[in-house]
Amino acid sequence: MSWQPKLVRSHVSGSPALSLGHPLIDEYLRCLAVRRRPHTLLARAYDLKAFFSAVRKDPVDVITSDVFTFVSGRMAISGQMAARPHSPATPLEGGARGVSIRTIERQLASVSELFEFLAARDDPAIEYNPVPSLATRHACTRGGPQKRTPPSPVGTLPPGQIESILTALNTARDRAMVMAMLLSRVRRREVLGLRLGDLVPGEGRVRIREAAGGGQRLLPMSTQFFIAVDAYLARERPPVQHDRLFVVLRGPTRGRPMSADALEAILKGLRKRLGYPMDAPPDIPRPPPRATDQQPWPTGVLFGGHAPKVGCALGHAAGIRVQAL
């Protein structure tokens, strides 16, 4: 039986709900929504959509050979994308383009968890989990050297470059926001969501109430950040009726909370003043792309609007570490 998934988002009793248009998969997603965070739920739904869009079979008809066909197809995409010099796909380790090995493994894990769930509920139509175990998938390479993903090179962003970035900013507010993102890897939407009560200067920490995945975290902050915030509160921040930390300083929206567009405009001006090129320096590796609002450094700032270049430049696992001032 042929079946094509279609991802539909909705809200049930104030909680996000996802559907792919199949009763078995939708039941699994409802169960997953109870015990997993919204970001994890969405990632699993996209993984399942990618698998069943490629296989084009009902879950009860999927067999192990379909799984290997899916893996072969994803690997073929990487090879085809590598042959296209102007492909928008992100370069992977070794110069290839397309789907990363890590992405394929994650998608297989999501599919395997789906069939484990269906088997646990004693569904008579599901006889076994068609996704082979990791040991079985590696059995084909047993007896010889395995191809491993090489680690990405890691460099450093020197303190002198950080100082030049901070010097080019016009206000103490801008310096405080950039320090939070640059030195403590705070995401853009997390910076914009900071409130006065989130600052804990006595401990040198800042509380992130809306962290990635819907949780909270307490981050250590540089002393320079609190110095910049103190100067901003004393000289720049206008009187307002809310407790949002960073607000607009000029214009008709003065006093309103900073928006993502306003922050992006500020940082685009910073890039222009620094004379940064539209493309990243050739020695900066690029990890797989991420969602724009999940970047520790706002996209389109220093390296021409390419989120992966920015993420790796600020200390992601596949990128460049930042030396503290």
N, C-alpha and C positions, 0 to 999 in steps of 0.2 A: 504494500500500500504506500503510495507516494504522499508525502506531506511536506508543506513548506511553512516554516515558523514565521510568525509576525509578532514582534515585540510591542506590547501595549502597556503603557504606564497609567496608573490610576491611584486613587487614595481611598482607603477603607477605614473608617473611624479615625481619620487623621493620620494613619500610617500609610507609607507607600506600598503599593501592590503592583506586581508585574505579572504579565501573562504572555505566553507564546502560542496560545491557541490550541493546545492539546491538553486534555483533562489530566493525564498522568503527570506531565511536566508542570502544569499549573498547580497541582496538589503539592508537588515537591517544592515549588517556589513559595507557596503559602506556608509550608512547614519551615522552610529556611528563613522566612521573614520573621518568624517568632524568636529565633535564637541567633540571628546574625544581624550585623549592622547594615544600613541601607546601601553603603558603597559596596560591601561584599555581595549583597543580594543582586545588585545591578551587574557586577562583574560576572557572577555565575550565570545570570540570564544571557548576557552577551556571549559567553563561552558556549552555552548550549545552542544559542541561535546560530553561531558560526558552524558548529558541528552538524546540526541537522539541516542547515542550508546547503552544506556540501554533500551530505549523505543522501538527503531527500528521501528518507524512509521514516515510517512510523517507528516509535521507540521499540515496540514489541517485535519488529522485524529486523532490528539491527543485529549483526553478527560480527565476529572478531575481524573478519576480512574487511568489513566496512571501516573499522577503526584504522587498520593499516593503510587502506586506500585514502582515508582522510589525511593521515600523516604524510603520505607520499605526495598528495596534492598540495599540502601546505609547503612542503619542502620545494616542490616544483615552482611554486609562486616565488619563492626566494630567488631561485635561479633565473626565472624570467625577468624579475625586477632588476636583477644585477646587470642584465644585458641592455637595460634602458638607461642611457646616460643622464637623461633629464627626468627620471622618475622622482615623484615627490616622496617616495618611501624613505624611511630613515635608514642610513647605513648601519649595518650590524657588524659584529666582530669579523675580522678577516676581509672586510670590504664588501660583503654581500648585502643585498637589500631584500626587504620583504618581511617575512615572519620569523621572529627569533625562536631559537630552540626552547628558550624558557617559556615563551608564550604557548607553544605547542604542548609542552609538558603541563602547563597550568590548565589548558583546555581539556586535555585528557583526564586530569584529576577531577575537573568539574563533571565531566561525563561519567566517570567512574562512580563518583558520589551519588549521582542521580540513580544509576542502576543498583547501587548498594541500597539506597532508600526503597526502591521498588521491590527489591528482593526481600528486604526486611519486613515489608508489609504483606508478604505472602501473596503477591499478585500472581495468579496462575498463568498469566501470559508471559511473565518474565522468568525464564528458567535459570539463567546465569548472568553474570556480569561480563559483557562482551569485551570490556577494556582489559587487556592483559596487564599483569602486574609489572612493576618496574624490572624485576629480575627476568621475567619472560621477554620483555622488550630488549633487554641487553644480551639475551642469550644468542642472538644472531651474530654478535661481535665477539663471542667468547672464543678464546684461542688465539686472539690477535689484539693488537693495540686498538683502543677505542678512540674515536674522534671526540675531543673535548673542546668546549668553548673556551678560548684563551681569555685571560683576564684583561680588562681594558687598562691602558696606561693611565697612571695617575700623576698629575703635576701639582703645582701650587699657584695660588694667586697671591703675589707678594704683597706685603704691607704697603709698599710705596704706591701700588696701583689702587689699593683700597683708599689710601689717604687722598689720592687725586680725585677719586670719585666723590668722596665726602666733601672735599673742598669746592667742587664745582656746583654743589647744591646751594640754593639761595636762602633757605630758611632753616631754623632749628627743627621745625616740624618735619621737613623733608629729610633732614639728616637722621632724625630719630627713626623714621619709617625705614630708611635704607639700612641703618645699622641693625634693626631688628631682622630684616630679611637677609642681609649679607652675612652677619656674624652669627646669628642664632637660627638661621634657616626657617624663619617664620613665613608662612605662606601669605600670599597677597590678601585673600579674604580674611585670614586670621588677623592681619595687621589692621585692616579696615574695621574689623569687629571689636577691637580692643576698647575697653571701658576704663574709666578712672579707677574703679575698684579692683581692676585686674592687676594693677601695679603693686609689687611688694618690694619696694626699694631697700628695706632693711635687710632682706635676705638676698637681694640681687636677683630676683626672679620675677617672671610675668606669668600670669595664669591665662591659658588659652581655653576659653569656654566652648568654642565651636571648632574643635580640631578635626582633622580629616577622619572620616569614619563615624562622626557623630560623638566622639568622646571628648575628654578634657585632658590637658596636660599642663605641667608646671615647668617652664623653661628657665634656665639661667640666662642672664642678660649681662652684657658688657657694662662697665661703669660709665663709659662714654655715652651709652644709650640713655641712662638716667640723667646724666648731665644735660644732654640735648633736650630731653623731655622737660626738665626743670626750666630751661631757658625758654622753651616753647610756651609752657604754661604761664610763665611770669611776664613775657613780653608780647606774645603773638596771639594766643588763643582768646577770641572774643567771649563775652558773657553769653552763655546759652542755657537752655532749660532742660538739657539732657546730659547724660554722663558719657557719651561717646568721646574717646580720647582725641582722635584726629578729625578736625573739622575744616571746612573751607574758610580761607582767610580773607578773600576779596570777592567783589562782585555781588550780583543779586542773590546768590545762594550763600552768602557769608553766614557762618555759624552752623550750617547744616553739616551732617556727617559726610565725610569724604566718600566719594563713589569710586568704582573701579575705573571709570572713564577719566575722572580727574587725576587719579594716580598715574594712569598710563600716560596722560598728556604731560605730566611733570617729568616723568622718566624719559619720555621721548625727547624733551628739551635737554635733559641731562646728556643723553647720547649725542645730540647734535653739538653741544658745547664741548664735549670731550673729543669730538671728531672721530668717533668710532665708525668703522666701515659697515656696510650693509650686511656683510657676511662675517662669520666668526673667523678668528685666526686659525690657520691650518693645523696648528698643533693642539687644538681643543677637540677631543673626541666627543661624539654625540650618542647618548643613550637612546633607547626607544622613547617615542613621544608619550607625554602624559597630558592629562586635562589641564587647560590653561589656568584655572583657578587653584590648581594644586601645586603650582610652581613655587619653590622658596623665593625665587626672584621673579618679579612680574615679567611676562613675556613682552617682547617688542621693546626692550630697553637698551641694553648695551650691545647685543649681537644681532641686531636687525630683525627682531620679531620672531626668531625661531626658538620655540620653547625648549626643545632638547638641548640646544647649545647653551642656553642659560642655565638649565638645571645641572648640566655636568660642570659648568664653570663654578658652581657654588657648593660643591662637595657631595654630589650624589655618588653612589657606589661606582658608577662608570665614568665619573668625571674628575674634576679638579678640586683638590682640597683648598680650603681658604685658611691662610695663616692668620691667627689672631693678632690684633694690634698690640 
